[in-house]
Amino acid sequence: MEIYDTAIVGAGFGGLAAGAKLSQQGYNVAVFEASNELGGSAGKYERQGYRFQSGATLGMGFEEGGVFDSLYDSLGIEKPPMTLLNPIMDIHLPDRTIHYYRERHEWYLEIDRHFPDVKEQVKAFYDEVFRVGAIVDKLVLELPIFPPRTMSDWLGMLPAVNIDSSRLIPYLTQTIQQRLKKFGLADHSLFVTFLNGELMDSVQTSVDRCPAFLGYAALQTFHKGAYAVHGGLATIAEQLAEFIKQQGGTVFMRHPIYGITEEEGSFRLKTKREKVYKSKQVILNNSAHNLHDTLSAKLAERSYIKKEKEESREAWGAFIIHAGVKEEVFSDTSSLYHQFIDPGNPEGLHDGGQFLLSLSSGEDSGMAPPGMRSLTLSTHTDLAKWWDKEHYDSRKQLMHDRLINIVDHYFKGFSDGLDIVLPGTPVTFQKWLRRNSGKVGGYAPTGRFSWLNSYSVRTGVKNIYQCGDTTFPGAGTLGVTLSGLMAAKLVSKQG
Ligand SMILES: Cc1cc2nc3c(=O)[nH]c(=O)nc-3n(C[C@H](O)[C@H](O)[C@H](O)COP(=O)(O)OP(=O)(O)OC[C@H]3O[C@@H](n4cnc5c(N)ncnc54)[C@H](O)[C@@H]3O)c2cc1C
């Protein structure tokens, strides 16, 4: 039986980035994907002439020197066509629409328009965001193995300890809310509402719970360049999988892996059809939520990731609607992305209190039939309520109506312009993307030191690594790609 060098469980962005890097270095890589599609939460599916994005829609890291730009450069592949977004998105609040511009000077003019009473403080805050975010970026691009678990991880972090990183200390120990206090902005309800919306979208949390350095890194990333990738972000997954195959690797679709065991110096990976594969090393890209199902009990007990603790950590679900929509409904706006924030929503920032509408670009004919666009609406949702069978259908209908009605309020004729409408809940995410209990987007930060609870790419089991949104630096296609590259770095250094 062939023994692979590295088996990768899950063809999400993390696993594919790791697989591409390792196969380029000559490793015999096999990727095992449970479903029929590549890209996981940033994948796609097709229905009735539309291409729908399974979760993620907003692409980042494609600017010069960005994570994907550098990855593509190092692999020698050409980036797919994409539309640069400016404004990044329009943010709709009950009394105004804020254009979230990419260019700093344009964004600062927009700040003057919407926050005239505190404009200097808001700009000073953003100056800090850009300054600190750039330092965080530089450190993370070094692919530190964080939190350090071995002497070599600690030693590997030494080069990062310099004057620049010491400037980070206040932001490693405070929340965004604490920083806002310094600028006299913590009680400014409009600015806090706006910022909560942006943080929820990028870091899955609000100003009071968000470690400052994490929030700053995410906020400044929007301004480096946000893109609608043609064909959706799944195009990136397809290109990375193709690269792996060209390098001699194998990508097995419809191959769910479970109960990995160790035997004579290699790992045995079983699929549902009881087929067995062998590999010297394994990278798990199917989230720490699934670790205890993917490894045999004997291997899992060697990991520091304990089932009970893992299950008790906070995570969000997602409620999503995919639909076709007539493009004329959006003829008055050039923005493809629209965020809706309802500060009066009794549920808070989730379950419709904050949500994103993404439209495919008119330049991207592969996403929808002529005259139509592929559309995604997505909001964070409280997971618990979706597992009560009795109320499932009524809750789904309620959420569907809530989101559609809000968009209808801002864009006349929206609901009449819809073609097919496909709502999805955490149950859908569990079924199609195997996200345990429907948890998506990693762990939501819960306070200033919550980042210290991150899981590193080490699982604690020798020669088994992990990557993806439950691994440092966390969720988003950028974060998971970085953890994929960190895992590849460890594999190629032999741990
Ligand atoms: C609604 C929503 C909107 C989002 N919006 C954005 C956005 O606009 N921009 C952005 O950058 N990020 C966004 N994100 C976050 C981003 O999509 C995720 O953080 C990222 O895609 C997760 O990647 P991953 O590598 O962790 O793997 P995942 O995407 O979780 O993929 C894991 C893969 O593993 C497979 N798998 C699971 N179990 C097994 C098994 N036992 N055997 C084999 N295969 C298995 C799954 O089928 C899946 O394909 C969004 C997420 C959601 C849910």
The ligand as a Gaussian input file, in Angstrom:
#p B3LYP/6-31G(d) Opt

LIG

0 1
 C      -21.455000      32.637000       6.417000
 C      -19.976000      32.851000       6.396000
 C      -19.451000      33.992000       5.797000
 C      -18.077000      34.202000       5.780000
 N      -17.582000      35.304000       5.132000
 C      -16.254000      35.429000       4.952000
 C      -15.735000      36.411000       4.059000
 O      -16.504000      37.158000       3.426000
 N      -14.388000      36.467000       3.889000
 C      -13.535000      35.594000       4.523000
 O      -12.314000      35.679000       4.316000
 N      -13.998000      34.649000       5.358000
 C      -15.327000      34.531000       5.586000
 N      -15.820000      33.526000       6.353000
 C      -14.887000      32.658000       7.098000
 C      -14.206000      31.635000       6.195000
 O      -15.118000      31.126000       5.268000
 C      -13.685000      30.477000       7.039000
 O      -12.985000      30.940000       8.173000
 C      -12.737000      29.588000       6.233000
 O      -13.207000      29.373000       4.927000
 C      -12.575000      28.264000       6.972000
 O      -11.605000      27.504000       6.327000
 P      -10.989000      26.186000       6.945000
 O       -9.661000      25.971000       6.300000
 O      -11.022000      26.273000       8.433000
 O      -11.878000      25.009000       6.468000
 P      -13.456000      24.770000       6.212000
 O      -13.932000      25.804000       5.299000
 O      -14.171000      24.477000       7.465000
 O      -13.352000      23.425000       5.379000
 C      -13.131000      22.190000       5.986000
 C      -13.389000      21.119000       4.955000
 O      -13.205000      19.862000       5.602000
 C      -14.178000      18.961000       5.123000
 N      -14.317000      17.902000       6.126000
 C      -14.915000      17.979000       7.334000
 N      -14.815000      16.813000       7.993000
 C      -14.115000      15.990000       7.183000
 C      -13.677000      14.641000       7.310000
 N      -13.918000      13.915000       8.399000
 N      -12.997000      14.088000       6.285000
 C      -12.722000      14.808000       5.163000
 N      -13.124000      16.078000       4.995000
 C      -13.799000      16.669000       6.003000
 C      -15.414000      19.802000       4.934000
 O      -16.316000      19.210000       4.027000
 C      -14.809000      21.112000       4.394000
 O      -14.734000      21.116000       3.000000
 C      -17.197000      33.277000       6.400000
 C      -17.705000      32.127000       7.003000
 C      -19.080000      31.891000       6.988000
 C      -19.600000      30.641000       7.608000

